[in-house]
Structures are given as structure tokens and as C-alpha cells.
Amino acid sequence: MNKAGVMFLVCLALNCWTFPVQAQENEDLVRGSFLSSRPAKATSPAPKNTPRPGAKQDPKTKTGTVKNNPPGVAATETVMGIGYTIFMQDANGQPMRVDAAREFRTGDAIRINVEPNQDGFLYIFHTENDANPLLLFPDARLQGGSNAVRAHVPYEVPSSTDPQQELRWFVFEGTQAVEKVYLVVTRQPLTGVPTGSALVEYAQTHPDAPNWKPTEDIWSLVQTDSKNPVVVSKLKNLGQLQTKMEKTAITRALGLPKTAPPPAVVCLSKQAGSDHLVTIVDLAHK
């Protein structure tokens, strides 16, 4: 082989090595940026000096402040971010971390834990084969239908504390399908989506179908926002059980500390000053 050929192979080898390393570095920066605003220890989600979600804030005291934004992330103090983890019920009935990209089988039971990086409002929608969207969160049975969320406080859907045990997990049933879960975090409430007493009233007047169905205008807005650019970081090693710290943070509405396990997937907006962040979780039911 001539010298040029040797140099080509050396360059090819270097490139094959460099690209994955660079990608890993970027993912580490994304995850580090998201976790940097976690408190040093588990804290109450609403201390006296914390403004209510959506309220105007002093720039010096904004929650969710992100420093040293990763490449491609908007250079703004409050880059909107969301982390999530899929937990599947193991053989002992315990929640275990799994890859959202795995193929789920009929009978598998899962739960989704969501962690925003700043105060705001959380909406979770579900579709099957891209049809018939339904609102999963807020839930009329939880917090009086409220969907105001606090920075780094974890929220789970379905709730592990639901009075009806059969409703504590999302169970894959019936025919094969592609289930999609839309995680939506906003700085201000979405106009036209019932929350609080309005959602409770809706559930009471629709006992056979208590999950609210979004209008075409609202669903079009969600789908449009889902196309906005984000940067993503995914953990490679999963399979661990949910920790006692995580369970306590959920049941007591505490902010997760830096020492708590990170979300399996972290998404950060690439748009400066974005008011909405939408990420889609694809769940394949085979």
C-alpha cells in the first residue's frame, strides 16, 4: 500500500474515533447544563421567595438558570429543558429504568417520570398510531387538576399513589401500535386547555371518558411546537430500580438534589426565549 493509502486509513480511523467522542462530549454538556440548576439537597418546591409559575421574575433570581450552554443551545439564562425516564414494572412489581426505544409487549406496564428544569406548566398528551389525542396530565384526580410544576420536582404519569391500583401503571393491551406521548412544558398556561376545577368538572360530567380531548387548534399548536429544534442527551446504561430518594421526591413534591439519579433522557430547547418545549416519546407496542 502506498503512503497516500496509509494516510487515508489513518485519517479515516481518526475520524471514526473523533466523531463519537465529540458527540459524547456534547451530550455530557447538555446533561450537565440541565443538572446544574438542581439544588444541592432536596428542597421544598415553593419557598417563600419563589414566584408562582408563569409570574414575571427578576432576572437575577430566575429559576432554571443554565450556565455554560452546550454547543447549539441558545445563549440565554433560562434555556427551557425537560428530562424524562421510562420505568417498567419488573417481576417483583418494582419500577425499573428501561430504554424508551425498546419494544414493549402486551402486558408490559410502564410509568413516565418527568422533570422540568424550571417553573412552569406541564401537559402530557397520548396518541395511538397518531390518532385520537388525549390529555393524560393534568389529571382531575391529582392536585385538583392543577398542572403548575416546579423546577426539578419530578412528576409521574400514571401516579403510583392512585387509589385504584389498576390505574397506577400504563399497561400495553390489544393490538400492536405505536404509542406516542407528548411532553409539553410551557411558561404560561395553554389557552383553551381545562385545568383545576374546570378539568374536575369535565371529568365528573364525562365519567366514561374522563380524559379531555384537545381541539384541532390546540393539537395543531402542540404538533407545530414539537418540530422546534432541541438537543438531546440519552443515558446508555439502564436497568436500575427507582431509588427511595426519587420516590420520596415524588410523593412529597421535593426538588431533586444533584446527587439524585439523572433522567434517562434530557432535552434542551435550542431557541432563545422559547415559551414552549415539546418532546415526543415513541413507545413501540409489538
N, C-alpha and C positions, 0 to 999 in steps of 0.2 A: 504494500500500500504506500502511495506517495505521501509527501509531507502535508499536502493540502488535505488529503483524505484524513490523515491523523488529526489535523487541526479541526476539521469539520466534526469528527466524532467527539473531540474534547469539548468543543463549543456546545454540541448537542447534549452531552452529558451534564455540562454546567447549567444549561437552560432547563433541563428536566429536573435538576436539583433546585434551582433558584426559584422557579415559579411556585411550587408548592410551599416553600419556606416563606416567600413573600405573602402568599395567600393566608398562611397560618398567622403571620405577624399582624396582618390587617384584622383577622378575626379576633386575635388577642386584644388588639386596640379597641375594637368595637365592644367586646365584653368588658374590658377594663373601664371604658367610658361609662357604660351602663351601671356597673357596680360601684363606681367611685362615689356616687351620691347616696349609697346605703349608709345608714347610721353606724356608728362604732359598736353600738349594742342595741338590742331590741328595745323599741321605744313605742310610746303611745302614739297613734296616728294623728291625733289632733291636739297638740299642745296649745296653750293659750295664745302664743304668738304666731300660730299657723293660720293663714287665711283660709276661708272656705273654698272649695274647688270652684274655679272659674272667676274668682274675685281678682280685681286688679291688685298687683303686688309691687312692692318696692323692688327694683332690680337687684338691690344688694341682698335681698332676703328670699329670692326666688327658690322654690323647691325644685329638685331635679337638675341642679346645676351640673353641667358636664364640662370638664376641663380636658385640654389636650385631645380634641376631637380626632378620630381616626381619619385617614385619607378618604376623601369623597363625602364626608359628613359636613353638613353646613356649619360654618363658623358662627355659632350662636350660643348664648349661655344656656338656653333651655331646649336642647335637642330632644324632641319627643321620642320616647322609647318604650318598648314593651317586651317582657320576657315571658315565656310560657314553657310548661313541662307537661307531657302526657304521662299520667300514671295509669297502669293497668292492674287490675286485681289479680294477685298471684294465687297459687294453690291454697294458701293459708288465709286468703281474704284480705291481704295487706296490699296497700298501694305501692307499686314498684315502677321506677322510671323506665320508659321504653321510648324507642325511636318512633316519631310520628310517621316516618316513611315506611314502617313495616306494614305487612299485610295482616289485617285483622280478620279473624274467623267468627262465624256465627257463635254466639255465646260469650265472646270476649267482652269484658266490662272495663270501661275506662272513665277517667275523670281528668279534666283540664285545669291546671293551676296557672293563673295569670298574675303577673307582677308589673304594674306600671312604674315608670321611673319618676313620675311627678303627679301632683294632684290633678284631678280631672273627673271625667265621667266615662264609665265602661259600658259597652254594649257588646253582646255576643249573639250572633245570628247563626242559624244552621240551615243548610240545604242538602237535598239528596238528589244526585245527578243534575245539579244546577237548577233545580226547580223547587217551588213551594218554600220560600224562605220563612223561617220562624224566629221569633225573638226568644232566646234562652235566658239571657240576663240583660236587664234586671228581671228578677223573679218576684211575683206578687207575694210568695211565701217567705221571702227573705228580706229583712230590714225594711219591712213595709213597702217593698217595691222600689226602694232607693237604689240609685246606681252611682252615687258620688263615691269616688275612690281616692285613696291617699298614696303618696309616693312610697313605693317598696313594701306596701302592705299586700300580702298575697290573697287572691280571691279564687275560689274553686267552683267549678260547674261540672256536674251537679254537686250539691252540698253534701258533705259527709255527715252532717247533722240533721238531714231531713227526717222529720218524724216518721215518714213512710220509708222503711228500709229498702223497698224495691225501687225507690226513686233516687237512691244515693249513688248510683252508677249509670252511665250511658251504656246500654247493652246492645251489641250488634245482633239484629234479628232479621228474619225474612230473606229476601233475595239479595244477591250481590249488588253493590252500588258503590259510588264514590261519594262519601260524605264530606262536606266542606263546612268548616267552622270559621266564621269571620270574626276576628277580634278587633274591635274598634275602640280607640281611646280618643277622647276629644277634650279640648279645654273648656268648651261651653256645651250645654245640653243640645242634642239634636232636636230641632223643631219638629213637632208632629209625632214624636215617639212617646207613648204614655209611660210615665214613671210614678212612683209614690202612690197616692190614693187613687189616681186615675187608672193605674195598672191594676191595683187591687180590685177596683170596681169592674174593670174589664174581665178579670178572671172570675169574679163572682157571677157575672151575667153570661159567661161562656164556660160553664163547668165542664162541658165535654171537650172543649178545645181552648184551654186557658192561655196557651201561648199566642201572643199577639202577632199578626201578620203585617209586615211593613207595606206601605203603599208603594206604587210604582215609582213615584218621585223620590222617596226616601231610599228605596232599594237601588235606584239608578245612582244616587249620590254615593252610597256605600261602594258600589262596584267601580265608580269612577275614581274614588279615593284609593281603592285597592291597587290601582295602577301607578300611584305615585312612587317614586324611587325610594328604596330603603337599602340599608346594608345589614347583613345578617351574619351571625356567628352561631355555630352549632357545636355542641359537645359531641365527642366521638364515643366516649365510654359511658354507657348507661347500664341499668340493671340494679341500681341501688334502691333500697326501700326508702320511703318517705321518713324523714327524721322527726324526732319528738319536737325539736325546735320549730320545724315547719308547721306541724300540726297545731302547736300552741299559738303560733303567729296567726294562723287562720281562725281558730276559734276565739281568740282574744283580740283580733284585729290589730296586731302589733306590726310595726315596721321591721322587716328582716334585717339583721345586722350583717356586716361584711363577712363574718365567719360562717354564715348560713350557706348551704349549697346553692350554687348559681342556677338560674333557669337553664333548661336544656337548649333552648333557642332564644336568642336575643335579636331584636330588630330595632334599628335606629333610623329615624327619618333623615333623608338627605336634603330636605327642603327647609330653608331658613324660615323660622317663624310659622311653621305649619301648625294649623289648629286641629288637624285630624291625622291619625295614624291608623291604617288598616292593614292587617296581615291575615293571610288565609292559611288555615291548617287543612291540608288534604289528608283524609283518612280513607284508605282503600279497604273495602269490605269484600273479601274474596270467598 
